[in-house]
Amino acid sequence: MDITQICQRAKDVKYDVQKLSTEAKNNALRNVADALVLNSQFIIDENKKDYDEGVKNNMHPGMLDRLLLNEKRIAAMAEGLRQVADLEDPIGQEIEHFERPNGLKISKVRVPFGVVGIIYESRPNVTADAFSLTFKSGNAVILKGGSDAINSNIAITKVIRDSLSTDGINPDAVLLIESTDRNDTTKFMQMKEYVDVLIPRGSARLIKAVVENSNIPVIETGTGNCHIYVDKEADLDKAIPIIINAKTQRIGVCNAAESLIVHEDIKAKFLPAFAKAMKEHGVEVRADEAAKVIVPDFNDASEEDFGKEYLDYIISVKTVSNVQEAIDHINKYNTGHSESIITENKETAAKFLNEVDAACVYVNASTRFTDGFEFGLGAEIGISTQKLHARGPMGLRELTSYKYQIVGDGQIRP
């Protein structure tokens, strides 16, 4: 099928998806979850083709980590679907209701977008996540994954579509663009007649390309230059484990910490312990001059380092004299994703929470929690770093629009 045919099929099925009852959607999601686990070996075998090709092409270790599927990760994908099935269905929810002096009764009600397009890169788990959320929120979805994960995406989509067919649901509720031709991706971005909203999920390069080339409304899911600020009143026993988790648990994800900020009053006590922890985990530290006075082994940090999403075993370090300087540094260099402060001072924490401009702001916790699953939203469609319509982890409600339903009794406008 060419791109137009795929988009036409999605447009044709969207009203069928909208009509599905909550019970039918939930049963279908649970059955798809079971099918993914049942077909784990098939998916792993197909994923291995992609992974081996990535190794052959010297793919970055962070990207290989994103690409890899195993039984544990497939089980997590399935659990994400079950969580979505357990969540409240947003469709038909009354957001607000009011009555006009003329007797008109007006309700603002959640409705699906219709057809959602997702363009993403080397994360095949997005295939299942995107399906579960768009399906539960009453939308048809068109998926365009990266060529690096094409075999994995085809396998996961096949399992989903086969399960939907078994349940008597039109499998075109989820459609995958199997072409790896970049011209087809560009063409997909021009399908405004068929696609209601487009969501890119991946690198800064991908997101920029979609924003600049799409004539479909776009919800941006941004990159993550995430900071952790260790305040002068931080509990250092908390700080080191939080930083280790945020930086090293998974280096190839957008909520990993890329930048550390340290108050100058504690740098002499804190930085040697931090340096030891980073060395033990194989992380290169690129620091400013004030930090290098304490740990001369640190490499020099450039201006570019402070604004970079590494997706690698690298972290930048900046020393500051107060919390306001830390906030200003973050607001200058961050990508609006996730920022954290380590402090025992409630006033300092409140200032940080209120003044840092990001989708998610933490106190004494790892940035790795910025995730739909961790927020109890089930899977997520992405982390929105824009401010219109949706911000932060995008769950079911963020995949809906609304309409006004007006009930009268013969009223006419004078």
Secondary structure, 3 states (H helix, E strand, C coil): CCHHHHHHHHHHHHHHHHHCCHHHHHHHHHHHHHHHHHCHHHHHHHHHHHHHHHHHCCCCHHHHHHHCCCHHHHHHHHHHHHHHHHCCCCCCCEEEEEECCCCCEEEEEEEECCEEEEEECCCCHHHHHHHHHHHHCCCEEEEECCHHHHHHHHHHHHHHHHHHHHCCCCHHHEEECCCCCHHHHHHHCCCCCCCCEEEEECCHHHHHHHHHHCCCCECCECCCCEEEEECCCCCHHHHHHHHHHHHHCCCCCCCCEEEEEEEHHHHHHHHHHHHHHHHHCCCEEEECHHHHHHCCCCEECCHHHHCCCCCCCEEEEEEECCHHHHHHHHHHHCCCCEEEEECCCHHHHHHHHHHCCCCEEEECCCHHHCCCCCCCCCCCCCEECCCCCCCEECCCHHHEEEEEEEECCCCCCC
